[in-house]
Amino acid sequence: MSNALAIAAATATLRNILQQGVTADPDLNDATVTIQPLDKARGTNTANQLNLFLYQIQRNAAWVSMDMPRQLLPGESGFAPLPLNLWYLVTAFGRNDDADNSAQPFGHHLLGTAMSVLHDHPVLSAADIVTATQTLLPASDLDQQIERIRITFQPLSVEEVYRLWTGFATQYRLSAAYELAVTLIESTRAARTPVPALTRGRNDQGFDAQANLLPPLPGLLAIVPPNRQPSAGLNDAVTITGYHLDGSNVSVRFNHALWSAPVDVKPDAGATATQLTVTIPDDPTTWPAGFYAVEVQVQRPGETFLRTTNQLALSIAPRITLAHTSTATANQAYTVTNTVTSVPDIWPSQRAALLFGDQEIAAPDHPAQTGTLTFVADNVAAGDYLVRLRVDGVDSPLVNRGVTPPMFDPTQKVTVP
């Protein structure tokens, strides 16, 4: 990886590219490329001259919080590199400062050639860097940097130009600005490499309460719908895992934004301190599809009051049956009318849409709670289309995850002849 010599190596490489590119023009074969401050650049030189001045350095926003990619074992951590964008001003001085008005304007010719060279050379390749640094800066390792260095033209406003040149109290010369990004200077601090853990908790069973690694109060870790589905449905048994869930008066509290008050459901038989199962009530008119906040209430042994766990989110998906009709239109296209029956019902304030293949068709106005919606898809070509109903961001199940490998549910498909 590149080190503290990266800035000097980048400057040397850019200078070498310009030197070779500009002097390839027979009219500019006397040109030299210098790297002086603006007020000292010209000096007594009267030949064609380009000056490459590094006038600003900024941290690269994309790399500033990233770790240097490296091979780290679990538990080890490295330190982020110093990512820098380098800003250069390329200034042209024509032969004899273009004093002879009858001669060609060498300054303009020189700057135009330099800009053409950089336009055709947008990246500092590893070969460019090695060629420019093998004599003076062979240890920079800039050629081994994992990120390529790109050369980008940067237009300057009149105000920026004025401030830059007046800061050096010198006469303005025709110039162009370029950015080199990004140079990565690797941190010299050693990575942290803790020794591997031999066991995890008592008897290598991970975190446990006896080791005082869990909070003393009841809490939830996860809610898992059945059959590896992302969402549960009505009458589904969902598994809730956590800790300190044993006790009396255990109930699972569900809350939905459309409800005026939460609903408590008793868990199924067989609950333990770390896991319980609860069945979603099969009540399609009262339990809408969408996202629910779920918590568990439990009276712990020796206590006379209920404790409430943290909340986790659970999505309840609609289950749909489909009926459709197809009407042929011009150009081998069809208008398909889809009648969707949903369980649970769709409430008036809920956002619903039919995902018909790759189309999203918004539901028509439904001022009353309903279990049936009609969607019309226009300009549909013949073929098979997978269909989902999306209610408040939760999709009806499309994939049967209870088999290996998973497969699309054939009942969720519309065939247009």
KOLVOVO-235523 format. One record per residue (C-alpha): residue number from 0; x, y, z. Coordinates in steps of 0.25 Angstrom, whole numbers, always signed. Layout:
+-----+-------+-------+-------+
! seq !     x !     y !     z !
+-----+-------+-------+-------+
! NUM !     X !     Y !     Z !
...
+-----+-------+-------+-------+
END
This chain:
+-----+-------+-------+-------+
! seq !     x !     y !     z !
+-----+-------+-------+-------+
!   0 !    +0 !    +0 !    +0 !
!   1 !    +4 !   +14 !    -2 !
!   2 !   +12 !   +22 !    +9 !
!   3 !   +15 !   +36 !   +13 !
!   4 !   +23 !   +37 !    +0 !
!   5 !   +10 !   +36 !    -8 !
!   6 !    +8 !   +51 !   -10 !
!   7 !   +22 !   +53 !   -16 !
!   8 !   +20 !   +41 !   -25 !
!   9 !    +7 !   +46 !   -30 !
!  10 !   +13 !   +59 !   -33 !
!  11 !   +25 !   +53 !   -40 !
!  12 !   +17 !   +44 !   -48 !
!  13 !    +8 !   +55 !   -53 !
!  14 !   +20 !   +63 !   -56 !
!  15 !   +26 !   +52 !   -64 !
!  16 !   +13 !   +50 !   -72 !
!  17 !   +13 !   +65 !   -76 !
!  18 !   +28 !   +65 !   -79 !
!  19 !   +27 !   +54 !   -89 !
!  20 !   +14 !   +58 !   -95 !
!  21 !   +17 !   +73 !   -97 !
!  22 !   +31 !   +71 !  -103 !
!  23 !   +26 !   +61 !  -113 !
!  24 !   +21 !   +73 !  -121 !
!  25 !   +32 !   +78 !  -129 !
!  26 !   +28 !   +93 !  -127 !
!  27 !   +29 !   +90 !  -112 !
!  28 !   +42 !   +82 !  -111 !
!  29 !   +49 !   +92 !  -102 !
!  30 !   +38 !   +92 !   -92 !
!  31 !   +41 !   +88 !   -77 !
!  32 !   +31 !   +84 !   -66 !
!  33 !   +34 !   +90 !   -52 !
!  34 !   +27 !   +89 !   -39 !
!  35 !   +30 !  +103 !   -33 !
!  36 !   +20 !  +112 !   -25 !
!  37 !   +13 !  +122 !   -34 !
!  38 !   +22 !  +134 !   -30 !
!  39 !   +35 !  +127 !   -32 !
!  40 !   +31 !  +118 !   -44 !
!  41 !   +36 !  +127 !   -56 !
!  42 !   +49 !  +132 !   -51 !
!  43 !   +59 !  +136 !   -62 !
!  44 !   +54 !  +125 !   -71 !
!  45 !   +50 !  +130 !   -85 !
!  46 !   +47 !  +116 !   -92 !
!  47 !   +33 !  +109 !   -92 !
!  48 !   +30 !  +105 !   -78 !
!  49 !   +19 !   +98 !   -71 !
!  50 !   +18 !   +99 !   -56 !
!  51 !   +11 !   +89 !   -48 !
!  52 !    +7 !   +95 !   -34 !
!  53 !    +0 !   +86 !   -23 !
!  54 !    -9 !   +97 !   -17 !
!  55 !   -19 !   +89 !    -9 !
!  56 !   -21 !   +76 !    -2 !
!  57 !   -34 !   +70 !    +3 !
!  58 !   -39 !   +58 !   +10 !
!  59 !   -47 !   +48 !    +1 !
!  60 !   -61 !   +48 !    +6 !
!  61 !   -63 !   +34 !    +0 !
!  62 !   -51 !   +27 !    +7 !
!  63 !   -51 !   +35 !   +20 !
!  64 !   -58 !   +25 !   +28 !
!  65 !   -54 !   +12 !   +21 !
!  66 !   -44 !    +2 !   +26 !
!  67 !   -32 !    -2 !   +17 !
!  68 !   -36 !   -15 !   +11 !
!  69 !   -27 !   -26 !   +17 !
!  70 !   -28 !   -40 !   +22 !
!  71 !   -33 !   -39 !   +36 !
!  72 !   -37 !   -51 !   +45 !
!  73 !   -50 !   -50 !   +53 !
!  74 !   -48 !   -40 !   +64 !
!  75 !   -36 !   -33 !   +58 !
!  76 !   -37 !   -18 !   +54 !
!  77 !   -29 !    -9 !   +45 !
!  78 !   -28 !    +6 !   +44 !
!  79 !   -33 !   +14 !   +33 !
!  80 !   -24 !   +20 !   +22 !
!  81 !   -22 !   +35 !   +20 !
!  82 !   -30 !   +38 !    +7 !
!  83 !   -25 !   +50 !    +0 !
!  84 !   -30 !   +58 !   -13 !
!  85 !   -19 !   +66 !   -19 !
!  86 !   -22 !   +79 !   -26 !
!  87 !   -12 !   +84 !   -36 !
!  88 !   -11 !   +97 !   -44 !
!  89 !    -5 !   +95 !   -58 !
!  90 !    +1 !  +109 !   -63 !
!  91 !    +7 !  +111 !   -77 !
!  92 !   +18 !  +121 !   -79 !
!  93 !   +20 !  +123 !   -94 !
!  94 !   +34 !  +125 !  -101 !
!  95 !   +39 !  +139 !   -98 !
!  96 !   +26 !  +141 !   -90 !
!  97 !   +19 !  +142 !  -104 !
!  98 !   +25 !  +156 !  -105 !
!  99 !   +26 !  +156 !  -121 !
! 100 !   +12 !  +158 !  -125 !
! 101 !   +15 !  +153 !  -139 !
! 102 !   +19 !  +139 !  -134 !
! 103 !    +9 !  +128 !  -130 !
! 104 !    +4 !  +129 !  -116 !
! 105 !   +13 !  +118 !  -110 !
! 106 !    +6 !  +120 !   -96 !
! 107 !    -8 !  +116 !  -102 !
! 108 !    -1 !  +105 !  -111 !
! 109 !    +6 !   +99 !   -98 !
! 110 !    -6 !   +99 !   -89 !
! 111 !   -15 !   +93 !  -100 !
! 112 !    -5 !   +82 !  -102 !
! 113 !    -4 !   +79 !   -87 !
! 114 !   -19 !   +79 !   -86 !
! 115 !   -20 !   +69 !   -98 !
! 116 !   -10 !   +60 !   -91 !
! 117 !   -17 !   +59 !   -78 !
! 118 !   -30 !   +57 !   -85 !
! 119 !   -25 !   +45 !   -92 !
! 120 !   -18 !   +40 !   -80 !
! 121 !   -29 !   +40 !   -69 !
! 122 !   -23 !   +30 !   -60 !
! 123 !    -9 !   +29 !   -54 !
! 124 !    -6 !   +14 !   -57 !
! 125 !    +4 !    +6 !   -49 !
! 126 !   +14 !    +6 !   -61 !
! 127 !   +13 !   +22 !   -61 !
! 128 !   +16 !   +22 !   -46 !
! 129 !   +28 !   +12 !   -47 !
! 130 !   +34 !   +20 !   -59 !
! 131 !   +33 !   +33 !   -52 !
! 132 !   +38 !   +29 !   -38 !
! 133 !   +48 !   +17 !   -40 !
! 134 !   +60 !   +27 !   -38 !
! 135 !   +56 !   +36 !   -27 !
! 136 !   +44 !   +30 !   -20 !
! 137 !   +44 !   +15 !   -22 !
! 138 !   +39 !   +13 !    -8 !
! 139 !   +26 !   +20 !    -9 !
! 140 !   +18 !    +8 !   -13 !
! 141 !    +8 !   +17 !   -20 !
! 142 !    +8 !    +7 !   -31 !
! 143 !    +3 !    -4 !   -22 !
! 144 !    -9 !    +4 !   -17 !
! 145 !   -22 !    -3 !   -18 !
! 146 !   -30 !    +9 !   -23 !
! 147 !   -26 !   +15 !   -36 !
! 148 !   -23 !   +30 !   -37 !
! 149 !   -32 !   +38 !   -46 !
! 150 !   -29 !   +51 !   -53 !
! 151 !   -41 !   +61 !   -54 !
! 152 !   -42 !   +75 !   -60 !
! 153 !   -47 !   +84 !   -49 !
! 154 !   -52 !   +98 !   -55 !
! 155 !   -49 !  +110 !   -46 !
! 156 !   -59 !  +122 !   -44 !
! 157 !   -53 !  +136 !   -46 !
! 158 !   -54 !  +138 !   -31 !
! 159 !   -46 !  +125 !   -28 !
! 160 !   -35 !  +129 !   -38 !
! 161 !   -34 !  +143 !   -33 !
! 162 !   -32 !  +139 !   -18 !
! 163 !   -22 !  +128 !   -23 !
! 164 !   -13 !  +138 !   -30 !
! 165 !   -15 !  +150 !   -21 !
! 166 !   -10 !  +141 !   -10 !
! 167 !    +3 !  +140 !   -17 !
! 168 !    +4 !  +154 !   -20 !
! 169 !    +8 !  +151 !   -35 !
! 170 !    +2 !  +154 !   -49 !
! 171 !    -8 !  +144 !   -54 !
! 172 !    -4 !  +134 !   -64 !
! 173 !   -13 !  +125 !   -73 !
! 174 !   -15 !  +113 !   -64 !
! 175 !   -24 !  +100 !   -63 !
! 176 !   -27 !   +93 !   -50 !
! 177 !   -28 !   +77 !   -48 !
! 178 !   -31 !   +68 !   -37 !
! 179 !   -24 !   +55 !   -34 !
! 180 !   -32 !   +45 !   -26 !
! 181 !   -30 !   +37 !   -18 !
! 182 !   -16 !   +35 !   -11 !
! 183 !   -17 !   +26 !    +1 !
! 184 !    -7 !   +27 !   +11 !
! 185 !    -7 !   +15 !   +20 !
! 186 !    -7 !   +16 !   +35 !
! 187 !    +6 !   +13 !   +42 !
! 188 !    -1 !    +8 !   +54 !
! 189 !    -2 !    -7 !   +56 !
! 190 !   -15 !   -14 !   +55 !
! 191 !   -21 !   -20 !   +68 !
! 192 !   -20 !   -35 !   +67 !
! 193 !   -26 !   -41 !   +80 !
! 194 !   -24 !   -55 !   +83 !
! 195 !   -35 !   -65 !   +79 !
! 196 !   -46 !   -68 !   +89 !
! 197 !   -46 !   -83 !   +93 !
! 198 !   -60 !   -84 !   +99 !
! 199 !   -73 !   -75 !   +99 !
! 200 !   -80 !   -75 !  +112 !
! 201 !   -82 !   -86 !  +122 !
! 202 !   -79 !  -100 !  +116 !
! 203 !   -77 !   -93 !  +103 !
! 204 !   -92 !   -90 !  +101 !
! 205 !   -91 !   -75 !   +98 !
! 206 !   -96 !   -64 !  +106 !
! 207 !  -104 !   -69 !  +118 !
! 208 !  -111 !   -62 !  +130 !
! 209 !  -102 !   -70 !  +140 !
! 210 !   -90 !   -63 !  +135 !
! 211 !   -97 !   -50 !  +137 !
! 212 !   -96 !   -47 !  +122 !
! 213 !  -111 !   -45 !  +120 !
! 214 !  -120 !   -34 !  +126 !
! 215 !  -127 !   -38 !  +138 !
! 216 !  -141 !   -34 !  +132 !
! 217 !  -149 !   -41 !  +122 !
! 218 !  -146 !   -37 !  +107 !
! 219 !  -148 !   -42 !   +93 !
! 220 !  -138 !   -45 !   +83 !
! 221 !  -145 !   -50 !   +70 !
! 222 !  -159 !   -53 !   +64 !
! 223 !  -159 !   -64 !   +54 !
! 224 !  -171 !   -67 !   +44 !
! 225 !  -173 !   -81 !   +40 !
! 226 !  -167 !   -88 !   +28 !
! 227 !  -156 !   -78 !   +27 !
! 228 !  -166 !   -67 !   +21 !
! 229 !  -162 !   -53 !   +23 !
! 230 !  -176 !   -50 !   +28 !
! 231 !  -187 !   -57 !   +36 !
! 232 !  -202 !   -59 !   +32 !
! 233 !  -214 !   -61 !   +40 !
! 234 !  -215 !   -74 !   +48 !
! 235 !  -200 !   -76 !   +47 !
! 236 !  -192 !   -79 !   +59 !
! 237 !  -180 !   -70 !   +61 !
! 238 !  -168 !   -73 !   +69 !
! 239 !  -163 !   -63 !   +79 !
! 240 !  -149 !   -64 !   +85 !
! 241 !  -143 !   -57 !   +97 !
! 242 !  -139 !   -58 !  +112 !
! 243 !  -146 !   -58 !  +125 !
! 244 !  -159 !   -61 !  +118 !
! 245 !  -164 !   -71 !  +129 !
! 246 !  -174 !   -67 !  +140 !
! 247 !  -189 !   -66 !  +141 !
! 248 !  -199 !   -58 !  +134 !
! 249 !  -191 !   -58 !  +121 !
! 250 !  -197 !   -51 !  +109 !
! 251 !  -193 !   -46 !   +96 !
! 252 !  -197 !   -32 !   +93 !
! 253 !  -200 !   -28 !   +78 !
! 254 !  -202 !   -13 !   +74 !
! 255 !  -205 !    -8 !   +60 !
! 256 !  -206 !    +7 !   +55 !
! 257 !  -221 !    +5 !   +51 !
! 258 !  -225 !    +0 !   +65 !
! 259 !  -230 !    +8 !   +76 !
! 260 !  -224 !    -1 !   +87 !
! 261 !  -214 !   -13 !   +87 !
! 262 !  -219 !   -27 !   +87 !
! 263 !  -213 !   -38 !   +97 !
! 264 !  -212 !   -52 !   +92 !
! 265 !  -208 !   -64 !  +101 !
! 266 !  -196 !   -72 !   +96 !
! 267 !  -198 !   -87 !   +92 !
! 268 !  -194 !   -98 !  +102 !
! 269 !  -180 !  -102 !  +104 !
! 270 !  -174 !   -88 !  +106 !
! 271 !  -160 !   -87 !  +113 !
! 272 !  -151 !   -77 !  +119 !
! 273 !  -145 !   -74 !  +105 !
! 274 !  -156 !   -78 !   +95 !
! 275 !  -171 !   -77 !   +93 !
! 276 !  -180 !   -79 !   +81 !
! 277 !  -193 !   -71 !   +79 !
! 278 !  -203 !   -73 !   +68 !
! 279 !  -209 !   -61 !   +61 !
! 280 !  -224 !   -61 !   +62 !
! 281 !  -232 !   -64 !   +50 !
! 282 !  -240 !   -52 !   +50 !
! 283 !  -239 !   -45 !   +36 !
! 284 !  -248 !   -34 !   +39 !
! 285 !  -241 !   -29 !   +52 !
! 286 !  -226 !   -32 !   +49 !
! 287 !  -222 !   -24 !   +37 !
! 288 !  -209 !   -27 !   +28 !
! 289 !  -197 !   -19 !   +31 !
! 290 !  -187 !   -17 !   +42 !
! 291 !  -189 !   -19 !   +57 !
! 292 !  -181 !   -16 !   +69 !
! 293 !  -180 !   -28 !   +78 !
! 294 !  -176 !   -29 !   +93 !
! 295 !  -178 !   -40 !  +104 !
! 296 !  -183 !   -37 !  +117 !
! 297 !  -180 !   -47 !  +129 !
! 298 !  -180 !   -47 !  +144 !
! 299 !  -167 !   -52 !  +149 !
! 300 !  -166 !   -62 !  +160 !
! 301 !  -166 !   -55 !  +173 !
! 302 !  -172 !   -42 !  +168 !
! 303 !  -186 !   -37 !  +168 !
! 304 !  -186 !   -28 !  +156 !
! 305 !  -185 !   -30 !  +141 !
! 306 !  -172 !   -27 !  +134 !
! 307 !  -172 !   -23 !  +119 !
! 308 !  -161 !   -27 !  +109 !
! 309 !  -155 !   -18 !   +98 !
! 310 !  -163 !   -17 !   +85 !
! 311 !  -160 !   -25 !   +72 !
! 312 !  -167 !   -23 !   +58 !
! 313 !  -175 !   -34 !   +52 !
! 314 !  -182 !   -33 !   +38 !
! 315 !  -195 !   -40 !   +35 !
! 316 !  -197 !   -42 !   +20 !
! 317 !  -210 !   -44 !   +12 !
! 318 !  -213 !   -57 !    +6 !
! 319 !  -220 !   -56 !    -7 !
! 320 !  -228 !   -64 !   -18 !
! 321 !  -228 !   -59 !   -32 !
! 322 !  -239 !   -58 !   -43 !
! 323 !  -236 !   -51 !   -56 !
! 324 !  -242 !   -49 !   -70 !
! 325 !  -234 !   -44 !   -83 !
! 326 !  -239 !   -36 !   -94 !
! 327 !  -231 !   -35 !  -107 !
! 328 !  -227 !   -21 !  -112 !
! 329 !  -219 !   -16 !  -123 !
! 330 !  -204 !   -20 !  -126 !
! 331 !  -205 !   -34 !  -119 !
! 332 !  -208 !   -27 !  -106 !
! 333 !  -218 !   -30 !   -95 !
! 334 !  -226 !   -23 !   -84 !
! 335 !  -226 !   -32 !   -72 !
! 336 !  -236 !   -30 !   -61 !
! 337 !  -231 !   -37 !   -48 !
! 338 !  -241 !   -39 !   -37 !
! 339 !  -233 !   -41 !   -24 !
! 340 !  -239 !   -47 !   -11 !
! 341 !  -231 !   -44 !    +1 !
! 342 !  -230 !   -50 !   +15 !
! 343 !  -230 !   -41 !   +24 !
! 344 !  -239 !   -30 !   +19 !
! 345 !  -233 !   -17 !   +13 !
! 346 !  -237 !    -5 !   +22 !
! 347 !  -241 !    +8 !   +15 !
! 348 !  -228 !   +16 !   +20 !
! 349 !  -219 !    +5 !   +15 !
! 350 !  -210 !    +6 !    +3 !
! 351 !  -212 !    -6 !    -6 !
! 352 !  -206 !    -9 !   -20 !
! 353 !  -205 !   -21 !   -29 !
! 354 !  -191 !   -25 !   -34 !
! 355 !  -194 !   -31 !   -47 !
! 356 !  -181 !   -36 !   -53 !
! 357 !  -172 !   -24 !   -53 !
! 358 !  -184 !   -14 !   -52 !
! 359 !  -190 !    -8 !   -40 !
! 360 !  -205 !    -5 !   -41 !
! 361 !  -210 !    +4 !   -30 !
! 362 !  -224 !    -1 !   -23 !
! 363 !  -236 !    +7 !   -27 !
! 364 !  -243 !   +15 !   -16 !
! 365 !  -249 !    +6 !    -6 !
! 366 !  -257 !   +15 !    +4 !
! 367 !  -262 !    +3 !   +12 !
! 368 !  -254 !    -9 !   +18 !
! 369 !  -254 !   -20 !    +7 !
! 370 !  -248 !   -34 !    +4 !
! 371 !  -249 !   -32 !   -11 !
! 372 !  -242 !   -22 !   -20 !
! 373 !  -241 !   -21 !   -35 !
! 374 !  -229 !   -17 !   -43 !
! 375 !  -228 !   -14 !   -58 !
! 376 !  -215 !   -17 !   -65 !
! 377 !  -214 !   -10 !   -79 !
! 378 !  -205 !   -13 !   -91 !
! 379 !  -201 !   -27 !   -86 !
! 380 !  -194 !   -37 !   -95 !
! 381 !  -198 !   -52 !   -95 !
! 382 !  -190 !   -60 !   -85 !
! 383 !  -190 !   -64 !   -70 !
! 384 !  -189 !   -53 !   -59 !
! 385 !  -186 !   -55 !   -44 !
! 386 !  -196 !   -47 !   -36 !
! 387 !  -195 !   -41 !   -22 !
! 388 !  -203 !   -32 !   -13 !
! 389 !  -196 !   -21 !    -6 !
! 390 !  -203 !   -15 !    +6 !
! 391 !  -196 !    -5 !   +14 !
! 392 !  -183 !   -10 !   +10 !
! 393 !  -185 !   -25 !   +12 !
! 394 !  -186 !   -34 !    +1 !
! 395 !  -195 !   -46 !    +0 !
! 396 !  -186 !   -59 !    +0 !
! 397 !  -181 !   -63 !   -14 !
! 398 !  -170 !   -73 !   -11 !
! 399 !  -172 !   -86 !    -5 !
! 400 !  -160 !   -87 !    +5 !
! 401 !  -165 !  -100 !   +11 !
! 402 !  -158 !  -108 !    +0 !
! 403 !  -144 !  -109 !    -4 !
! 404 !  -140 !  -102 !   -13 !
! 405 !  -151 !   -91 !   -11 !
! 406 !  -161 !   -90 !   -23 !
! 407 !  -172 !   -80 !   -27 !
! 408 !  -186 !   -83 !   -23 !
! 409 !  -193 !   -87 !   -36 !
! 410 !  -206 !   -82 !   -30 !
! 411 !  -201 !   -68 !   -30 !
! 412 !  -199 !   -67 !   -45 !
! 413 !  -208 !   -61 !   -56 !
! 414 !  -207 !   -67 !   -70 !
! 415 !  -211 !   -58 !   -82 !
! 416 !  -214 !   -66 !   -95 !
+-----+-------+-------+-------+
END
